[in-house]
Amino acid sequence: MLALSAGCIADGTDDSPDEDESDDPNEDDPGSDDDDGSEDLPGEVTGYETQKYQSPTDAETATVDLVRDADDATEWLETRTLSDTDPLTGFVDDTDFETSILVSLESEAPNPCYELVLESIDVRPIEDDETDDGDDDPSSSSAGGDDETDSDGTDGSADEELVLEGTVQDTADENEACTSVITTVGRLVRVTFESEPLTALSATVVDHDGNKSGASMRGDSASASESTSVESGDETSDDGS
């Protein structure tokens, strides 16, 4: 895995227009096949599914992992301390990495009655100051030629990024008692595209205290065999700024 430092994502991630379709997977306890909101997804995305999970380990900071092939997915699974790995293993095994990527979002929770919920999914243009005109992206080890492939629209996705936002939410019933045990809560998101998956990602995680963390990663098809792991930078905010 390639470890990258992460900066906080701008507040523009808060105004995603795709919150409606994210309600369906959350209400249906995502993890099984779930394409209910596909007609409202960004044009490049044909569908997404999610699987929640928990670990007894303490995630001191929110973490985002971008997994691009089966080998790295196996490695990702091996690093998770889970009481039941079967749901995640099956979810990973069902992933076609020719057209899909996996993104995990993790954060800390004060007890096991919390879970990390996917709030929104979007595809947006990468801002000019992030791409630096696409010539000298320090996180890219491409073979070059990206700027010349946009004419037919095939690789125009090199100028776009997948944008995800997740929040840690208390799912306990009003009368349910939860033991105070620090827990890592996570959600594995499989995003499927019309053709080649996007390799640029921005993700935000809002923890159980309302603190926002952001992670951003860049890559291209030449490095698609690598999994990118980022411990996101915290942005404590009571007013959302």
MOLIN-V565296 format. One line per field, one symbol per residue. ss: DSSP state (a for helix, b for strand, c for the rest). burial: # if it has 24 or more other C-alpha atoms within 12 Angstrom, else .. Layout:
# MOLIN-V565296
ss = ???
burial = ???
This chain:
# MOLIN-V565296
ss = cbbbbcccccaaaaacccaaaaaaaaaccccccccccaaaccccbbbbbbbbbbbcccccccbbbbbccaaaaaaaaacccccccaaaaaaaaccccccbbbbbbbbbbbbccbbbbbbbbbbbbccaaaaaaacccccccccccaaacccccccaaaabbbbbbbbbbbcccccccccbbbbbbbbbbbbbbcccccccbbbbbbcccccbbbbbbcccaaaccccbbbbcbbbcccccc
burial = ...#.#.##...##.#.##.##.###...###.##.##.###.################.##########.###.##..#.......##.##..#.#.##########################.#...##..#....##.....#.........##############.#...........###########..#############.############.#############......
